[in-house]
Amino acid sequence: MPLVFRESTGGGDCLPSGDPSARLSAYTIKKSYLIKIMWQFAPNSVHYLLSLWQRMVASVPYVKASEPHLLETYAPGVTAAYIGSRLDSVSCVLREGVEDPLEDLGTVQQQLEQLSVVGRCEYGKTCQLLVAHFDRAAAAYSVEAQPQQIHILQ
């Protein structure tokens, strides 16, 4: 059964017209953005969106299409949205004391398995994203660690 997208008459759910991959990517990234804001209220959304993208990316070698699928274009955005939402959840957990989604090891393992398939679509972009996040965190840690060391030495 083909996916059918319907334009919303409400003001907030506009999706690009045309290519279904572009529409699905825009929808996923929009929902991932909402998950960044309210991830504690919609944990199942992450599972379903990652599952959908995992299945689409995993099916690419088996599908013979006359038109390009453009998953290489949109999958990195999905990966970036997921990683960003998980990193943003850490500061939210620390500030507000809400339940940490990273403590549920079963869910984290399942999501990482799904994400690995989506990330496989564009290894280079996924690697650049992870390295950029790691470098930012390492730089912030090294800046914060130095004053503590000076304070301890005094």
C-alpha positions in Angstrom: 0.0 0.0 0.0 1.6 3.3 -1.0 2.2 6.1 1.5 -0.3 8.9 1.0 0.5 12.4 2.3 -2.2 14.9 2.9 -1.7 18.6 3.3 -2.9 19.9 6.6 -5.4 22.8 6.6 -3.9 23.9 9.9 -1.1 26.4 9.8 1.7 24.4 11.5 1.9 21.2 9.5 3.0 22.3 6.1 5.1 19.8 4.3 6.9 20.2 1.0 4.9 19.1 -2.0 6.3 16.7 -4.6 8.8 14.0 -3.7 7.4 11.7 -1.0 10.9 11.2 0.4 11.3 14.9 0.9 7.9 15.1 2.6 8.6 12.2 4.8 12.0 13.6 5.8 10.5 17.0 6.6 7.8 15.3 8.6 10.4 13.2 10.5 12.7 16.1 11.2 9.8 18.2 12.3 8.6 15.5 14.7 12.2 15.0 15.9 12.4 18.7 16.6 9.2 18.4 18.6 10.8 15.4 20.4 13.8 17.6 21.3 11.3 20.0 23.0 9.0 17.4 24.6 10.8 14.1 24.3 9.7 13.0 27.7 6.0 13.0 26.6 6.5 11.1 23.3 9.1 8.4 23.7 7.2 6.0 21.3 7.4 8.5 18.5 11.2 8.1 18.4 10.8 4.3 18.0 8.3 4.5 15.2 10.1 7.2 13.3 13.4 5.3 13.5 11.7 2.1 12.6 10.2 3.6 9.5 13.5 5.1 8.4 15.4 1.9 9.2 13.0 -0.1 6.9 13.2 2.4 4.1 17.0 2.5 4.1 17.3 -1.3 4.5 15.1 -1.9 1.5 17.2 0.3 -0.9 19.3 -2.6 -2.2 16.2 -4.6 -3.1 14.1 -1.9 -4.8 14.5 -1.2 -8.5 13.0 2.2 -9.1 13.1 4.3 -12.2 13.5 7.5 -10.2 16.1 8.2 -7.5 15.0 7.6 -4.0 16.9 10.5 -2.4 17.4 8.7 0.9 21.0 9.7 0.8 19.9 13.3 0.9 17.4 13.0 3.8 18.7 10.2 6.0 21.6 12.3 7.5 19.0 14.9 8.7 17.1 12.1 10.5 20.3 10.9 12.1 21.3 14.5 13.1 17.8 15.1 14.6 17.9 11.9 16.6 21.4 12.5 18.0 20.6 16.1 18.7 17.5 15.1 20.6 19.4 12.6 22.8 22.1 15.1 23.6 19.6 17.8 24.4 17.8 15.4 26.7 20.9 15.2 28.9 20.8 18.8 29.9 17.0 18.6 30.4 17.4 15.7 32.7 20.1 17.5 34.7 18.2 20.8 34.9 14.6 19.5 35.5 15.2 16.1 37.1 12.9 14.3 34.7 13.3 10.6 33.9 16.4 9.9 31.8 15.6 8.1 28.6 19.2 6.9 28.3 18.8 4.8 31.5 16.5 2.3 29.7 19.2 0.2 28.2 16.9 -2.0 26.2 15.3 1.0 24.4 18.7 2.6 23.9 20.1 -0.5 22.3 17.1 -0.9 20.0 17.2 2.7 18.9 20.9 2.5 18.3 20.4 -0.6 16.2 17.8 1.2 14.1 20.0 4.3 13.9 22.9 2.3 12.7 21.0 1.2 9.6 19.8 4.8 8.9 23.4 6.1 9.5 24.7 3.5 7.1 23.0 5.3 4.2 25.7 8.1 4.4 28.6 7.0 6.5 30.7 10.1 5.8 28.0 12.5 7.0 27.2 10.4 10.0 30.8 10.2 11.0 31.3 14.0 10.5 28.3 14.6 12.7 29.5 12.3 15.5 33.0 13.8 15.4 31.6 17.3 15.5 29.5 16.5 18.6 32.4 14.8 20.3 34.8 17.6 19.6 32.4 20.2 20.9 31.9 18.1 24.1 35.6 17.5 24.5 36.4 21.2 24.1 33.7 22.2 26.6 35.0 19.5 29.1 38.6 20.7 28.7 37.6 24.3 29.3 35.6 23.4 32.4 38.1 20.9 33.7 41.0 23.4 33.9 39.5 25.8 36.5 38.6 22.8 38.7 42.2 21.6 38.5 43.5 25.0 39.5 41.0 25.2 42.4 42.0 21.7 43.6 45.7 22.6 43.5 45.2 25.7 45.6 
